[in-house]
Amino acid sequence: ASAAGKALLAWRSTEKIMSLLSFPLVQMTENTITDADALLEELARVRSLGYSVNWAESEDELVGIGAPVRDHRNEVICALSISAPIWRVTREDLPRLGRHVAESANALSVSLGWRECSR
């Protein structure tokens, strides 16, 4: 449910994702994704956008945005994320903030030897 967790999971192999989905998805808030198909759709959206969003999914009143950090082999090795109280962020802010987080994660990736063109 966390933005960093989604950013890490979205770039894992299908086999790894499916093995993790064999466990029940725990509902932490009313917004937590607990359906495996819905989570798979969410992870596809994360890959498409290049960043993930947690809109009060892991904690009520918390928004998070995460993006993958890659190494020189193009492997996702960690995630960069930001969070804020939900009352400080609007849904309209998400694309702008998501781009900033993704750009920062990419800059960190480049410092680790990742080449953006290898995406």
URNORKA-V353961 format. One record per backbone hydrogen bond with DSSP energy under -0.5 kcal/mol. CO is the residue of the C=O (numbers start at 1). NH is the residue of the N-H. If there is no record, write none. Layout:
# URNORKA-V353961
co & nh
CO & NH
CO & NH
This chain:
# URNORKA-V353961
co & nh
2 & 6
3 & 7
4 & 8
5 & 9
6 & 10
7 & 11
8 & 11
9 & 12
13 & 17
14 & 18
15 & 19
16 & 20
17 & 21
19 & 22
20 & 23
24 & 26
26 & 28
29 & 32
32 & 34
34 & 36
35 & 39
36 & 40
37 & 41
38 & 42
39 & 43
40 & 44
41 & 45
42 & 46
43 & 47
44 & 48
45 & 49
46 & 50
46 & 51
52 & 66
53 & 55
54 & 56
54 & 64
56 & 31
59 & 62
61 & 86
62 & 56
63 & 84
64 & 54
65 & 82
66 & 52
67 & 80
69 & 77
69 & 78
71 & 74
75 & 71
75 & 77
78 & 69
80 & 67
82 & 65
84 & 63
85 & 88
86 & 89
90 & 93
90 & 94
91 & 94
93 & 97
94 & 98
95 & 99
96 & 100
97 & 101
98 & 102
99 & 103
100 & 104
101 & 105
102 & 106
103 & 107
104 & 108
105 & 109
106 & 110
107 & 111
108 & 112
109 & 112
109 & 114
110 & 113
112 & 72
114 & 116
115 & 118
116 & 119
